[in-house]
Amino acid sequence: MSPVEPPAAGADQASEGAVVPHDDGGDGATTEAQVAVVVSTSGDERRVEYGDDAENEGEEAATVQGSKEGTEELLRKVVYSEEAAYKLYCDYGHRMGFSIRKGKQSYFTGTKRIRTKDYFCSKEGLKEGEKLTDANFNDPHTRTNCRAMVRFRVNDHGEWKVIRLVSDHNHNLARPEERHLLRSARSLIAGRSSSVEAMLYAGYQVPGGAPQLPAGSTSATNNVENSKQQHLLLGYGATAKALAVGTGDLQSLVSYLKSRANEDGMFYWDVQLDQSGRMTNFFWRDGRSRIDYDCFSDVIVFDSTYRLSKQNLICAPFVGVNHHWQTTMYGCAILADESMSAFVWLFKSFLESMGNRHPQSIFTNLDQVVSKAIEEVFPNTCHRIAHWHIQKNAHSRLGALNVSKGFNKMFTKCIQGCDSEAEFEETWAQMINEFKLQDNKWLKKLYKLKRKWCSALNKCSFDGGVEYEPQCDSMSNIFNSVADKLTSLSAIAVAVDKHSEDWREKELEEDTRCLQKPPACIIKHSDILNHAAKEYTHRIYKLFETDFLDGCGATKFKELPCEDNNTHQFEMTMQGRGSRVCTVRFNISTMELSCSCSKFETMGLLCPHALKALSIKNVCKIPESYILKRWTKDAKKLVFNPKQYETSYQECMDDDAAYCNYVMRYAYDLVTKSQGQEELRKALWETLESGQKELEKHLGNDTHYAASFAT
């Protein structure tokens, strides 16, 4: 039986990186040479036409460049269906960093039985009318005429074997942390997440045997004697609240945290014991949370309102916002004890896990005990009461007033709509008098705490936009599903970690989008918008662009006289925003800007009024001191290299503990980036081996170091 094979797309592709494995599985009447291949001999391409004999094919195959690293398994594999062949190449593409497209196939003469089947890189060919540019070349949706492909041949026994592999691509491959975003790889990823879902709904199962507290975890658990472990676990159910937590449930939580600590070298967990030596509270965070906190520790949100009704426990997350203005996880606690000492323990444990680095601002719910604990542990941190918690409490405390549009408008203005303390006081007094609320105890208490929640009184404290829409909605509903649906302690921990992974998936998607191309500027030839697009992440750029358009297109201004020729002062009024006036001062020699609205101080982005001032004075770039690194595409670069800061580098050189801490985090970040791809792992190993040789050379040449090393 002779196959009829029209030349498939890609059959005459350049052979750089082409691999033609020897196929010794013949099929009687058909020689294995009857397939078009491309080889390279001294740089010249030539085609082996249909009908060349098997001997010639073997000779030419020997001249083809050898397989690149990671292709051997693909060449060896034998599969038995079209679906299995497609999955095999998809898996290979996923490991290498490219997506797959199905190609043409040929059949045995007079049958519908597949003889050969081609699969291509998804960037194969060119789209009609699409112009290739530097900006779109590495976009995953752009065709670049990439020649990477694979061809399977099916023999009479139904075996699918690779007979050609072109492994070179003409575009960048996805990095390890981006590969899950590849279209043809998503089915592979989905299959791997099923185990997490099973754990989430069935509860984490104890591997077996008696419960053991992890001897190697970085936590207070290290100090617990092994002989006491069984007693601690069995005694947990007798806490003051008489929690409905079974011993097995607690064992599974401990086992889960132990397994995480074994998998993640920077995983941290801690447990608080009561006076009888029984466990009452847990805290944990993984290594990635520490990395994220190092980058975005300026503001955190601590929410202790998620109550697990069945066990009378609290699930309390520490979260923040990353450079894409997305929610990011810093750690989580499960609390049985809500005393002042419990929250002090928790905050100290959190700080210890984060290298004792204090945040600039912390947002919490309205809780007096939490507030006092923050005063003790975070004395220099600005404590704020989150607006969404005040709004939630208002629904239960104010009754029929909640349906009054007039009251809600004034109440919301008091919270975040006033521009000055005087305006706040005036609006508050008007609200109290108009709705006869002089005797409302909750509002009296709230007024006493006004400096912790009124935006007009917190113009100098950074909040990262956590109070803005839609970030506010995201922050206020973090763990509702966890609190409502789950009962097992281990299932809660698994669900929390799954939330973290979901958020990190979204962060990776945004990172990939930022790497592929800059955001589209609404005014293509605006220098300052193009500068912002180059620096900021996509989402932050859109916030900046909106303010720029408001400032330049919808702002009236009046320039005021100044005593200094280099200083300019403007009164700005936003059209359609009432009569509110903001004052901007701009020193053109030092590029110093200030605005009475204080948006840069609170959000880290220039306001419309400041951008209008820059436009008036023909400044075409954002002043460097007003580009906050935490909002840029490079927010996570060089964070762990102390050489970028002279004081940090000197500290590393002078202090053993600081040196060890920086080096460990630096190494962890590199290990995380190299995970999942053999080439990157190999490069990191070679770098470490090279460094080891250098150290050993110095140790061998210096008797002082040698003696120290020996001890």
C-alpha positions as CSV (number, residue, x, y, z in Angstrom):
1,M,0.0,0.0,0.0
2,S,1.6,3.3,-1.1
3,P,0.7,6.6,0.6
4,V,-0.2,9.7,-1.3
5,E,1.3,12.6,0.5
6,P,0.9,16.2,-0.7
7,P,3.7,18.3,0.8
8,A,2.5,19.4,4.2
9,A,3.0,23.0,5.4
10,G,6.3,23.3,7.0
11,A,7.8,20.4,5.1
12,D,10.4,22.6,3.4
13,Q,11.3,24.5,6.5
14,A,14.9,25.5,7.3
15,S,16.7,22.8,9.1
16,E,18.4,24.8,11.8
17,G,17.5,22.8,14.8
18,A,15.7,20.1,12.8
19,V,16.0,16.6,14.2
20,V,15.3,13.4,12.1
21,P,15.4,10.4,14.4
22,H,16.1,7.0,12.8
23,D,12.9,5.1,12.4
24,D,13.5,1.4,12.0
25,G,9.9,0.4,12.3
26,G,9.0,-0.3,8.6
27,D,5.7,-1.4,7.2
28,G,6.4,-4.0,4.5
29,A,5.5,-2.4,1.2
30,T,6.4,1.1,2.3
31,T,10.0,2.3,2.8
32,E,10.6,4.7,5.7
33,A,12.2,7.1,3.3
34,Q,8.9,8.1,1.7
35,V,8.5,11.4,3.6
36,A,9.9,14.8,2.8
37,V,12.7,15.9,5.2
38,V,14.9,19.0,5.3
39,V,18.6,18.6,6.3
40,S,21.6,20.9,6.4
41,T,24.9,20.0,4.9
42,S,27.6,22.6,5.3
43,G,24.9,25.2,5.6
44,D,23.2,24.3,2.3
45,E,19.6,23.1,2.2
46,R,18.4,20.3,0.0
47,R,15.2,18.3,-0.1
48,V,15.1,14.5,0.0
49,E,12.3,13.9,-2.5
50,Y,9.6,11.2,-2.3
51,G,11.0,7.8,-3.3
52,D,14.6,8.2,-2.1
53,D,15.6,4.9,-0.6
54,A,16.0,4.1,3.0
55,E,19.8,3.9,2.8
56,N,20.0,7.5,1.5
57,E,17.7,8.7,4.2
58,G,19.9,7.2,6.9
59,E,23.0,8.9,5.5
60,E,21.3,12.3,5.3
61,A,19.8,12.0,8.8
62,A,23.3,11.7,10.2
63,T,24.1,15.2,8.9
64,V,21.1,16.8,10.7
65,Q,21.9,18.8,13.8
66,G,21.5,16.9,17.0
67,S,18.5,17.2,19.3
68,K,18.5,20.0,21.7
69,E,18.3,19.4,25.4
70,G,14.9,18.2,26.5
71,T,13.9,16.6,23.1
72,E,15.1,13.1,23.7
73,E,11.9,11.9,25.4
74,L,9.8,13.2,22.6
75,L,11.9,11.4,20.0
76,R,11.8,8.1,22.0
77,K,8.1,8.1,22.8
78,V,5.6,5.9,21.0
79,V,1.9,6.7,21.2
80,Y,-1.1,5.0,19.7
81,S,-3.6,7.7,18.8
82,E,-3.9,11.2,17.3
83,E,-5.0,12.6,20.6
84,A,-2.0,11.1,22.4
85,A,0.4,12.5,19.8
86,Y,-1.1,16.0,20.1
87,K,-0.9,15.8,23.9
88,L,2.7,14.6,23.7
89,Y,3.8,17.6,21.6
90,C,1.7,19.9,23.8
91,D,3.5,18.7,26.8
92,Y,6.8,19.2,25.1
93,G,5.8,22.7,24.0
94,H,4.7,23.5,27.5
95,R,8.1,22.5,28.9
96,M,9.9,24.5,26.3
97,G,7.7,27.5,26.4
98,F,5.5,27.7,23.2
99,S,2.0,26.9,22.2
100,I,0.9,24.3,19.6
101,R,-1.2,24.5,16.4
102,K,-2.5,21.4,14.5
103,G,-1.2,21.0,10.9
104,K,-2.0,18.9,7.9
105,Q,-2.1,15.1,7.6
106,S,-1.7,12.5,4.9
107,Y,-3.6,9.2,4.4
108,F,-2.9,5.8,3.0
109,T,-4.2,5.6,-0.5
110,G,-7.9,4.8,-0.7
111,T,-8.4,5.0,3.1
112,K,-9.2,7.5,5.8
113,R,-6.4,6.1,8.0
114,I,-3.8,8.7,8.9
115,R,-0.3,8.1,7.6
116,T,1.5,11.3,8.8
117,K,0.4,14.1,11.0
118,D,2.1,17.5,11.5
119,Y,1.9,19.9,14.4
120,F,3.4,23.4,14.5
121,C,4.4,26.2,16.8
122,S,1.3,28.5,17.1
123,K,3.3,31.3,15.6
124,E,3.8,29.4,12.3
125,G,2.9,31.2,9.1
126,L,1.9,34.9,8.7
127,K,-1.5,36.6,9.1
128,E,-2.7,38.3,6.0
129,G,-2.2,42.0,6.3
130,E,-0.4,41.9,9.6
131,K,2.8,43.9,9.8
132,L,5.5,42.5,12.0
133,T,7.1,45.1,14.3
134,D,9.4,45.0,17.4
135,A,6.4,45.8,19.5
136,N,4.2,42.9,18.4
137,F,6.8,40.2,17.3
138,N,6.7,38.4,20.7
139,D,3.0,38.8,21.2
140,P,1.6,35.3,21.5
141,H,-1.2,36.2,19.0
142,T,1.2,37.4,16.3
143,R,2.3,34.9,13.6
144,T,6.0,35.2,12.9
145,N,6.5,32.5,10.3
146,C,8.1,30.3,12.9
147,R,9.4,27.0,11.4
148,A,9.3,24.9,14.6
149,M,7.3,21.7,14.0
150,V,7.0,18.0,14.5
151,R,5.9,15.2,12.2
152,F,4.5,11.9,13.4
153,R,4.3,8.8,11.1
154,V,1.9,5.9,11.8
155,N,3.0,2.4,10.9
156,D,0.9,-0.7,10.2
157,H,0.8,-1.5,13.9
158,G,-0.8,1.8,14.8
159,E,2.3,3.2,16.4
160,W,2.8,7.0,16.2
161,K,6.5,7.9,16.1
162,V,8.3,11.2,15.6
163,I,10.2,11.3,12.2
164,R,11.0,15.0,12.1
165,L,11.5,17.6,14.8
166,V,12.4,21.2,14.0
167,S,13.2,22.6,17.4
168,D,14.4,26.2,16.7
169,H,12.1,29.1,17.0
170,N,12.4,32.6,15.6
171,H,10.8,34.3,18.6
172,N,11.1,34.4,22.4
173,L,9.8,31.4,24.4
174,A,7.7,31.8,27.4
175,R,9.6,32.0,30.7
176,P,8.9,29.2,33.3
177,E,6.5,31.4,35.3
178,E,4.6,32.2,32.2
179,R,4.1,28.8,30.6
180,H,0.8,28.1,32.3
181,L,-0.6,30.9,30.2
182,L,0.1,29.1,26.9
183,R,-3.2,28.3,25.2
184,S,-2.4,24.7,24.4
185,A,-1.0,24.1,27.9
186,R,-4.1,25.1,29.8
187,S,-5.6,21.6,29.7
188,L,-2.4,20.2,31.2
189,I,-2.5,22.8,34.0
190,A,-6.2,22.1,34.7
191,G,-5.5,18.4,35.2
192,R,-2.8,19.2,37.7
193,S,-5.0,21.4,39.8
194,S,-7.6,18.7,40.5
195,S,-5.7,17.4,43.5
196,V,-6.0,20.9,45.1
197,E,-9.7,21.0,44.5
198,A,-10.0,17.5,46.0
199,M,-8.2,18.7,49.1
200,L,-10.3,21.8,49.2
201,Y,-13.6,19.9,49.3
202,A,-12.6,16.7,51.1
203,G,-10.2,18.1,53.6
204,Y,-6.4,17.4,53.8
205,Q,-5.8,13.9,54.9
206,V,-3.2,13.0,57.5
207,P,-0.5,10.9,55.9
208,G,-0.7,8.4,58.7
209,G,0.8,7.7,62.1
210,A,0.8,9.8,65.2
211,P,0.7,13.6,64.8
212,Q,4.2,15.1,64.8
213,L,5.0,18.8,65.1
214,P,7.6,19.7,62.4
215,A,11.1,19.7,63.9
216,G,12.4,21.8,61.1
217,S,9.8,24.5,60.7
218,T,10.8,28.2,61.2
219,S,8.4,28.8,64.1
220,A,7.8,28.7,67.8
221,T,6.9,25.1,67.3
222,N,10.7,24.3,67.2
223,N,10.8,24.9,70.9
224,V,8.1,22.4,71.8
225,E,9.5,19.2,73.2
226,N,8.5,16.1,71.3
227,S,7.4,14.4,74.4
228,K,4.6,17.0,74.9
229,Q,3.3,16.8,71.3
230,Q,0.6,14.2,71.9
231,H,-0.6,15.9,75.0
232,L,-0.9,19.3,73.2
233,L,-2.9,17.9,70.4
234,L,-5.3,15.9,72.6
235,G,-5.7,18.8,75.0
236,Y,-6.7,21.3,72.3
237,G,-10.5,20.6,72.5
238,A,-10.5,21.6,76.2
239,T,-9.7,25.3,75.6
240,A,-11.8,28.0,77.3
241,K,-14.2,28.3,74.4
242,A,-14.8,24.5,74.2
243,L,-14.1,24.5,70.5
244,A,-15.8,21.9,68.4
245,V,-12.5,20.8,66.9
246,G,-11.6,17.1,66.8
247,T,-8.1,15.8,67.4
248,G,-8.0,14.4,63.9
249,D,-8.9,17.8,62.4
250,L,-6.1,19.5,64.3
251,Q,-3.7,16.7,63.3
252,S,-4.5,17.2,59.7
253,L,-3.8,21.0,60.0
254,V,-0.4,20.3,61.6
255,S,0.4,17.7,59.0
256,Y,-0.5,20.1,56.2
257,L,1.6,22.9,57.6
258,K,4.5,20.5,58.1
259,S,4.3,19.3,54.5
260,R,4.3,22.9,53.3
261,A,7.4,23.6,55.4
262,N,9.1,20.6,53.9
263,E,8.3,21.7,50.3
264,D,9.1,25.4,50.8
265,G,12.4,26.3,52.4
266,M,11.1,29.8,53.3
267,F,7.7,28.7,54.6
268,Y,7.0,30.0,58.1
269,W,4.4,28.9,60.6
270,D,3.9,29.5,64.3
271,V,1.5,28.4,67.0
272,Q,0.5,30.0,70.3
273,L,0.1,27.9,73.4
274,D,-2.2,28.7,76.4
275,Q,-1.1,28.5,80.0
276,S,-1.9,24.7,80.0
277,G,0.3,24.1,77.0
278,R,-2.6,23.7,74.6
279,M,-2.7,25.2,71.1
280,T,-4.9,28.2,70.6
281,N,-3.8,30.2,67.6
282,F,-2.0,29.5,64.3
283,F,-0.2,31.7,61.8
284,W,1.5,30.8,58.5
285,R,2.9,32.3,55.4
286,D,4.8,30.8,52.5
287,G,8.1,32.0,50.9
288,R,6.4,33.9,48.1
289,S,4.5,35.9,50.6
290,R,7.8,37.0,52.1
291,I,9.1,38.0,48.7
292,D,5.9,40.0,48.0
293,Y,6.0,41.7,51.4
294,D,9.6,42.8,50.7
295,C,8.4,44.5,47.6
296,F,5.0,45.9,48.8
297,S,5.2,46.2,52.5
298,D,4.1,49.9,52.6
299,V,0.4,49.0,53.3
300,I,-1.3,45.9,54.7
301,V,-4.9,45.0,55.5
302,F,-5.7,42.8,58.4
303,D,-9.3,41.5,58.6
304,S,-10.5,39.5,61.6
305,T,-14.2,39.5,60.7
306,Y,-14.3,36.1,58.9
307,R,-15.8,33.8,61.6
308,L,-16.1,30.1,61.1
309,S,-19.4,29.6,62.8
310,K,-19.2,25.8,63.4
311,Q,-15.9,25.9,65.3
312,N,-16.2,29.4,66.6
313,L,-12.8,30.3,65.1
314,I,-11.6,33.3,63.1
315,C,-9.8,33.2,59.8
316,A,-7.8,36.4,59.6
317,P,-5.7,37.1,56.5
318,F,-2.9,39.7,56.1
319,V,-3.1,41.1,52.5
320,G,-1.9,44.0,50.5
321,V,-1.7,45.3,46.9
322,N,1.0,44.5,44.3
323,H,2.3,46.6,41.4
324,H,-0.8,45.7,39.2
325,W,-3.1,47.0,41.9
326,Q,-4.2,43.5,42.7
327,T,-4.7,41.8,46.0
328,T,-1.7,39.8,47.3
329,M,-1.3,37.5,50.3
330,Y,1.1,38.1,53.1
331,G,-0.1,35.4,55.5
332,C,-3.1,34.1,57.4
333,A,-4.1,33.2,61.0
334,I,-6.7,30.8,62.5
335,L,-7.6,32.2,65.9
336,A,-9.5,30.6,68.8
337,D,-8.5,33.3,71.3
338,E,-9.4,36.9,70.7
339,S,-7.7,38.4,73.7
340,M,-5.3,41.3,73.6
341,S,-2.4,38.9,74.2
342,A,-3.4,36.7,71.3
343,F,-3.4,39.6,68.8
344,V,-0.1,40.9,70.2
345,W,1.4,37.4,69.7
346,L,0.0,37.3,66.2
347,F,1.4,40.7,65.1
348,K,4.8,39.9,66.6
349,S,4.8,36.5,64.8
350,F,3.9,38.3,61.6
351,L,6.7,40.8,62.1
352,E,9.2,38.1,62.9
353,S,8.3,36.2,59.8
354,M,8.8,39.3,57.7
355,G,12.2,40.3,59.1
356,N,10.8,42.8,61.6
357,R,9.9,45.2,58.8
358,H,7.0,47.5,59.8
359,P,4.4,48.7,57.3
360,Q,3.7,52.3,56.8
361,S,-0.1,51.8,57.2
362,I,-2.3,49.0,58.4
363,F,-6.0,48.8,57.8
364,T,-8.3,46.8,60.1
365,N,-11.9,46.4,61.1
366,L,-13.4,48.4,63.9
367,D,-12.1,46.4,67.0
368,Q,-10.8,48.0,70.2
369,V,-8.7,44.9,71.1
370,V,-7.0,44.8,67.7
371,S,-6.4,48.6,67.9
372,K,-4.6,48.3,71.3
373,A,-2.5,45.4,70.0
374,I,-1.4,47.5,67.0
375,E,-0.4,50.4,69.3
376,E,1.9,48.0,71.1
377,V,3.4,46.1,68.2
378,F,3.3,48.7,65.4
379,P,3.9,52.0,67.3
380,N,5.1,53.9,64.3
381,T,2.6,52.5,61.8
382,C,-0.4,54.5,60.8
383,H,-3.5,52.5,61.9
384,R,-6.6,53.1,59.8
385,I,-10.1,51.6,60.0
386,A,-11.2,50.4,56.6
387,H,-14.1,52.2,55.1
388,W,-15.9,49.0,54.0
389,H,-16.0,47.9,57.6
390,I,-17.6,51.1,58.7
391,Q,-20.2,50.8,55.9
392,K,-20.9,47.2,56.9
393,N,-21.4,48.2,60.6
394,A,-23.6,51.1,59.5
395,H,-26.2,48.6,58.0
396,S,-26.7,47.0,61.4
397,R,-26.3,50.1,63.6
398,L,-28.3,52.7,61.8
399,G,-31.5,50.9,60.9
400,A,-33.9,52.9,58.7
401,L,-31.3,55.5,58.0
402,N,-29.6,53.1,55.6
403,V,-32.3,53.6,53.0
404,S,-32.1,57.4,53.2
405,K,-30.2,58.7,50.1
406,G,-29.6,62.0,51.9
407,F,-28.0,60.5,54.9
408,N,-25.9,58.0,52.9
409,K,-24.6,60.9,50.7
410,M,-23.5,62.9,53.8
411,F,-22.2,59.9,55.6
412,T,-20.0,58.9,52.6
413,K,-18.8,62.4,52.2
414,C,-17.7,62.4,55.9
415,I,-15.7,59.2,55.3
416,Q,-13.9,60.0,52.1
417,G,-15.4,63.1,50.3
418,C,-14.1,66.0,52.4
419,D,-11.1,68.0,51.5
420,S,-10.2,69.4,54.9
421,E,-10.8,68.9,58.6
422,A,-13.0,72.0,58.6
423,E,-15.2,70.6,55.8
424,F,-15.5,67.3,57.6
425,E,-16.5,68.9,60.9
426,E,-19.1,71.0,59.1
427,T,-20.5,68.1,57.2
428,W,-20.6,65.8,60.3
429,A,-22.4,68.4,62.4
430,Q,-24.9,69.0,59.6
431,M,-25.6,65.3,59.3
432,I,-26.1,64.8,63.1
433,N,-28.4,67.8,63.4
434,E,-30.5,67.1,60.2
435,F,-31.2,63.5,61.1
436,K,-31.3,64.0,64.9
437,L,-28.5,61.6,65.8
438,Q,-27.2,63.3,68.9
439,D,-27.8,60.3,71.0
440,N,-26.6,57.6,68.7
441,K,-23.9,55.8,70.7
442,W,-22.3,54.1,67.7
443,L,-21.8,57.4,65.8
444,K,-20.4,59.0,69.0
445,K,-17.8,56.2,69.2
446,L,-17.1,56.5,65.5
447,Y,-16.5,60.3,65.8
448,K,-13.9,59.8,68.6
449,L,-12.0,57.6,66.2
450,K,-12.3,60.0,63.2
451,R,-8.5,60.3,62.8
452,K,-8.4,56.6,61.9
453,W,-10.9,56.6,59.2
454,C,-11.6,60.1,57.8
455,S,-9.6,60.6,54.5
456,A,-9.4,64.4,55.0
457,L,-7.4,63.7,58.2
458,N,-5.0,61.2,56.7
459,K,-3.6,63.1,53.7
460,C,0.0,62.3,54.6
461,S,-0.3,58.5,55.0
462,F,0.1,56.1,52.2
463,D,-2.8,53.7,51.5
464,G,-2.0,52.3,48.1
465,G,-5.5,52.9,46.9
466,V,-7.0,50.1,49.0
467,E,-10.0,52.5,49.8
468,Y,-10.7,53.2,46.1
469,E,-13.2,51.3,43.9
470,P,-13.0,48.6,42.8
471,Q,-10.1,47.7,45.1
472,C,-12.4,48.3,48.1
473,D,-14.9,45.6,46.9
474,S,-12.1,43.1,46.4
475,M,-10.6,43.7,49.8
476,S,-14.0,43.5,51.6
477,N,-14.9,40.0,50.3
478,I,-11.6,38.1,50.4
479,F,-12.6,35.0,52.3
480,N,-16.4,35.0,52.3
481,S,-16.4,31.6,50.5
482,V,-13.9,30.2,53.0
483,A,-15.9,31.3,56.0
484,D,-19.3,30.2,54.6
485,K,-18.5,26.7,53.1
486,L,-15.6,25.0,54.9
487,T,-15.5,23.4,58.2
488,S,-12.3,21.4,58.4
489,L,-9.2,23.3,59.7
490,S,-7.0,21.8,57.1
491,A,-9.5,22.5,54.3
492,I,-9.5,26.1,55.4
493,A,-5.7,26.3,55.2
494,V,-5.8,24.6,51.8
495,A,-8.5,27.1,50.6
496,V,-6.5,30.1,51.8
497,D,-3.4,28.8,50.0
498,K,-5.5,28.2,46.9
499,H,-6.8,31.8,47.1
500,S,-3.1,32.9,47.1
501,E,-2.3,30.8,44.1
502,D,-5.3,32.2,42.2
503,W,-4.2,35.8,42.9
504,R,-0.6,34.9,41.8
505,E,-2.0,33.4,38.6
506,K,-3.6,36.8,37.8
507,E,-0.4,38.6,38.7
508,L,1.5,36.4,36.2
509,E,-1.0,37.1,33.5
510,E,-0.5,40.8,34.1
511,D,3.3,40.4,34.2
512,T,3.2,38.6,30.9
513,R,1.0,41.3,29.4
514,C,3.4,44.0,30.5
515,L,6.4,42.0,29.0
516,Q,4.7,41.5,25.6
517,K,4.0,45.1,24.8
518,P,3.4,48.5,26.4
519,P,-0.2,49.7,26.9
520,A,-1.8,51.6,24.1
521,C,-1.7,55.4,24.6
522,I,-4.9,57.2,23.9
523,I,-2.8,60.1,22.6
524,K,-0.1,58.3,20.6
525,H,2.4,61.2,20.3
526,S,2.2,62.4,23.9
527,D,5.7,62.2,25.4
528,I,4.5,62.1,29.0
529,L,2.0,59.3,28.3
530,N,4.6,57.3,26.4
531,H,7.0,57.7,29.3
532,A,4.3,56.5,31.7
533,A,3.5,53.6,29.5
534,K,7.1,52.6,29.5
535,E,7.4,52.8,33.3
536,Y,4.1,51.7,34.8
537,T,2.3,48.4,34.7
538,H,-0.8,48.4,32.4
539,R,-3.4,48.9,35.1
540,I,-1.5,51.7,36.8
541,Y,-0.9,53.3,33.5
542,K,-4.6,53.5,32.9
543,L,-5.1,55.2,36.2
544,F,-2.4,57.7,35.3
545,E,-3.9,58.2,31.8
546,T,-7.3,59.0,33.2
547,D,-5.8,61.6,35.6
548,F,-3.8,63.1,32.7
549,L,-6.9,63.5,30.6
550,D,-8.8,65.0,33.5
551,G,-6.0,67.4,34.2
552,C,-5.2,68.5,30.7
553,G,-8.7,68.4,29.3
554,A,-11.1,69.2,32.1
555,T,-9.1,71.5,34.5
556,K,-9.2,75.3,34.7
557,F,-6.2,77.0,36.2
558,K,-5.1,80.4,37.5
559,E,-1.4,81.1,38.0
560,L,-0.5,83.0,41.2
561,P,2.5,85.3,41.7
562,C,5.5,83.7,43.5
563,E,8.5,85.3,45.2
564,D,10.9,82.9,43.4
565,N,11.2,82.9,39.6
566,N,11.7,79.1,39.6
567,T,8.6,78.4,41.6
568,H,5.1,78.5,40.1
569,Q,1.8,78.3,41.9
570,F,-1.5,77.4,40.4
571,E,-5.1,77.3,41.6
572,M,-6.8,74.4,39.8
573,T,-10.5,73.7,39.4
574,M,-11.8,70.5,37.9
575,Q,-14.7,71.0,35.5
576,G,-17.9,69.2,36.7
577,R,-16.5,68.6,40.2
578,G,-18.1,71.6,42.0
579,S,-16.1,74.7,43.1
580,R,-13.3,72.8,44.9
581,V,-10.0,74.5,44.4
582,C,-6.6,72.7,44.7
583,T,-3.3,74.5,44.9
584,V,-0.2,73.2,43.1
585,R,3.3,74.4,43.7
586,F,6.0,73.5,41.2
587,N,9.7,74.3,41.3
588,I,11.0,74.0,37.7
589,S,14.6,73.9,38.7
590,T,14.3,71.1,41.3
591,M,11.2,69.5,39.7
592,E,9.5,69.4,43.1
593,L,5.7,69.2,43.0
594,S,3.1,69.5,45.7
595,C,-0.7,69.6,45.6
596,S,-3.2,70.2,48.3
597,C,-5.2,67.1,47.3
598,S,-2.2,65.0,48.4
599,K,-2.9,62.2,46.0
600,F,0.8,61.4,45.5
601,E,1.3,61.1,49.3
602,T,-1.6,58.7,49.6
603,M,-1.6,56.8,46.3
604,G,1.9,57.3,44.9
605,L,0.6,58.7,41.6
606,L,0.6,62.3,40.4
607,C,-2.9,63.9,40.5
608,P,-4.6,65.7,37.6
609,H,-3.7,69.1,39.1
610,A,0.0,68.3,39.2
611,L,-0.1,66.8,35.7
612,K,-1.8,70.0,34.4
613,A,1.0,72.1,36.0
614,L,3.6,70.0,34.2
615,S,1.7,70.5,30.9
616,I,1.5,74.2,31.4
617,K,5.3,74.4,31.8
618,N,6.0,72.0,28.9
619,V,7.5,69.3,31.0
620,C,7.3,66.1,28.8
621,K,8.5,63.5,31.3
622,I,7.4,62.5,34.8
623,P,10.0,63.7,37.3
624,E,12.0,60.8,38.4
625,S,11.3,61.3,42.1
626,Y,7.5,61.0,41.4
627,I,7.7,57.5,39.8
628,L,7.1,55.2,42.7
629,K,8.9,51.9,42.0
630,R,6.1,49.8,43.6
631,W,3.9,50.7,40.7
632,T,6.4,50.0,37.9
633,K,7.1,47.0,35.8
634,D,10.4,46.6,37.6
635,A,8.9,46.6,41.0
636,K,10.4,43.2,41.9
637,K,13.8,43.7,40.2
638,L,16.9,44.0,42.4
639,V,14.9,44.0,45.6
640,F,17.2,41.5,47.2
641,N,20.5,42.9,45.9
642,P,21.8,45.2,48.7
643,K,24.3,46.8,46.4
644,Q,21.6,49.1,45.0
645,Y,21.4,50.7,48.5
646,E,24.7,51.8,50.1
647,T,23.4,51.5,53.7
648,S,22.0,48.0,53.1
649,Y,25.2,46.8,51.4
650,Q,27.3,48.1,54.3
651,E,25.0,46.4,56.8
652,C,25.5,43.1,55.0
653,M,29.2,43.5,55.1
654,D,29.2,44.4,58.8
655,D,26.6,42.2,60.3
656,D,26.6,38.4,60.0
657,A,22.8,38.0,60.6
658,A,21.9,40.7,58.0
659,Y,24.3,39.1,55.5
660,C,22.8,35.7,56.0
661,N,19.2,37.0,55.7
662,Y,19.9,38.9,52.4
663,V,21.8,36.1,50.8
664,M,19.1,33.5,51.6
665,R,16.3,35.7,50.2
666,Y,18.3,36.5,47.2
667,A,19.0,32.8,46.5
668,Y,15.3,31.9,47.2
669,D,14.2,34.4,44.6
670,L,16.6,33.0,42.0
671,V,15.5,29.4,42.8
672,T,11.9,30.4,42.4
673,K,12.6,32.0,39.0
674,S,14.5,29.0,37.7
675,Q,11.9,26.4,38.7
676,G,10.3,24.3,36.0
677,Q,12.8,24.7,33.3
678,E,15.9,22.5,33.0
679,E,18.0,25.0,31.2
680,L,17.6,27.7,33.9
681,R,18.2,25.2,36.6
682,K,21.4,24.1,34.9
683,A,22.5,27.7,34.6
684,L,21.9,28.3,38.3
685,W,23.7,25.2,39.3
686,E,26.7,26.2,37.2
687,T,26.7,29.6,38.8
688,L,26.6,28.1,42.3
689,E,29.4,25.7,41.4
690,S,31.5,28.5,40.0
691,G,30.9,30.6,43.2
692,Q,31.9,27.6,45.4
693,K,35.2,27.2,43.5
694,E,36.0,30.8,44.0
695,L,35.2,30.6,47.7
696,E,37.4,27.5,48.1
697,K,40.2,29.2,46.3
698,H,40.1,32.1,48.7
699,L,39.8,29.7,51.7
700,G,42.8,27.7,50.5
701,N,45.0,30.8,50.0
702,D,44.2,32.5,53.2
703,T,45.1,30.7,56.4
704,H,42.8,33.0,58.5
705,Y,39.8,32.0,56.4
706,A,40.9,28.4,56.3
707,A,41.1,28.2,60.1
708,S,37.7,29.9,60.4
709,F,36.2,27.5,57.9
710,A,37.7,24.5,59.7
711,T,36.0,25.5,62.9
